Amino acid sequence: MNDKNLDHYNKANLGFQMDLAKQGGFDTNVDLEFIYPHIKNSGTILEVGAGFGRCIDFLLKKGYKGKIIAVERSFPFVSHIRETYGKMPDIEISDEDIKTFTPKTKIDAALWMWSIFIEFSKEQQFHSMQNIYHMLNENGKVIIDIPRLGIKTIGKHLDAKNLVWESPFGSLTCYIPDEDEMRELAKKIGYKEIKSLYYKTSQDKERTVYILVK
Ligand SMILES: C[S@@+](CC[C@H](N)C(=O)[O-])C[C@H]1O[C@@H](n2cnc3c(N)ncnc32)[C@H](O)[C@@H]1O
């Protein structure tokens, strides 16, 4: 599922994606302000799917002093973030797929912001979270931000959890897990804690954030 979604990101332009952030109410970084207290003391943060660099920009403006590893596999986006942040000493940018990526050093937090997690099938969600578990230091955290289950999104809802969004550049197929599935996934992999938090974006979109602790 995740590989088929690549088409949209490889063809989409930065302006389109930035506009989408505005429509969703992410341009104000309300999501990042919400989760920042949980990650601000992390020595190394891995961002999964860094897009046009919204989270990197936020962390820098916040004065975050640790290391950032940004993984972004789509060409237009990775070339943009490389140009903008690639020469900064504490920022490492990788064009690899998170499904196969291994960092050179352990990390303290992994960020999956603005729905990237739901662009993976249930099986891919499990395997990615298992891979991330092995990258984390003890007490390391994973932050996952997804739409609140049951809320109408821009996609066409096939049922409660499956949706497809036909963008002008390709279709994005998504799977929104429920809280029981997330707890089961965390327990099976070995995370010692999982909690769910709720907030609304600046466009009143209801969201769930999961915080998993190794
Ligand atoms: C909705 S955007 C989120 C951007 C960013 N996290 C933010 O909050 O602004 C999802 C991004 O994840 C990237 N992506 C999707 N699957 C990926 C994968 N398997 N490995 C690396 N990047 C991926 C896409 O190319 C896209 O840029």
The ligand as an SDF file (V2000), in Angstrom:
LIG
                    3D

 27 29  0  0  0  0  0  0  0  0999 V2000
    1.6700   13.9030    4.7140 C   0  0  0  0  0  0  0  0  0  0  0  0
    3.3760   14.1120    4.3940 S   0  0  0  0  0  0  0  0  0  0  0  0
    3.9000   14.5330    6.0250 C   0  0  0  0  0  0  0  0  0  0  0  0
    5.0520   15.4950    6.0230 C   0  0  0  0  0  0  0  0  0  0  0  0
    5.6330   15.8650    7.3940 C   0  0  0  0  0  0  0  0  0  0  0  0
    5.7450   14.7180    8.2760 N   0  0  0  0  0  0  0  0  0  0  0  0
    4.8330   16.9420    8.0700 C   0  0  0  0  0  0  0  0  0  0  0  0
    4.2560   16.6860    9.1430 O   0  0  0  0  0  0  0  0  0  0  0  0
    4.7880   18.0620    7.5610 O   0  0  0  0  0  0  0  0  0  0  0  0
    4.0060   12.4490    4.2510 C   0  0  0  0  0  0  0  0  0  0  0  0
    5.4430   12.3690    3.7150 C   0  0  0  0  0  0  0  0  0  0  0  0
    5.9450   11.0480    3.9630 O   0  0  0  0  0  0  0  0  0  0  0  0
    6.7350   10.6100    2.8550 C   0  0  0  0  0  0  0  0  0  0  0  0
    6.7430    9.1420    2.8820 N   0  0  0  0  0  0  0  0  0  0  0  0
    5.6980    8.3100    2.6730 C   0  0  0  0  0  0  0  0  0  0  0  0
    6.0840    7.0180    2.7950 N   0  0  0  0  0  0  0  0  0  0  0  0
    7.4150    7.0480    3.0880 C   0  0  0  0  0  0  0  0  0  0  0  0
    8.3810    6.0250    3.3220 C   0  0  0  0  0  0  0  0  0  0  0  0
    8.0540    4.7380    3.2590 N   0  0  0  0  0  0  0  0  0  0  0  0
    9.6520    6.3820    3.6050 N   0  0  0  0  0  0  0  0  0  0  0  0
   10.0030    7.7130    3.6500 C   0  0  0  0  0  0  0  0  0  0  0  0
    9.1330    8.7190    3.4240 N   0  0  0  0  0  0  0  0  0  0  0  0
    7.8390    8.4010    3.1510 C   0  0  0  0  0  0  0  0  0  0  0  0
    6.0120   11.1910    1.6560 C   0  0  0  0  0  0  0  0  0  0  0  0
    6.8660   11.2690    0.5400 O   0  0  0  0  0  0  0  0  0  0  0  0
    5.5580   12.5570    2.2070 C   0  0  0  0  0  0  0  0  0  0  0  0
    6.4820   13.5620    1.9210 O   0  0  0  0  0  0  0  0  0  0  0  0
  1  2  1  0
  2  3  1  0
  2 10  1  0
  3  4  1  0
  4  5  1  0
  5  6  1  0
  5  7  1  0
  7  8  2  0
  7  9  1  0
 10 11  1  0
 11 12  1  0
 11 26  1  0
 12 13  1  0
 13 14  1  0
 13 24  1  0
 14 15  1  0
 14 23  1  0
 15 16  2  0
 16 17  1  0
 17 18  1  0
 17 23  2  0
 18 19  1  0
 18 20  2  0
 20 21  1  0
 21 22  2  0
 22 23  1  0
 24 25  1  0
 24 26  1  0
 26 27  1  0
M  CHG  2   2   1   9  -1
M  END
$$$$
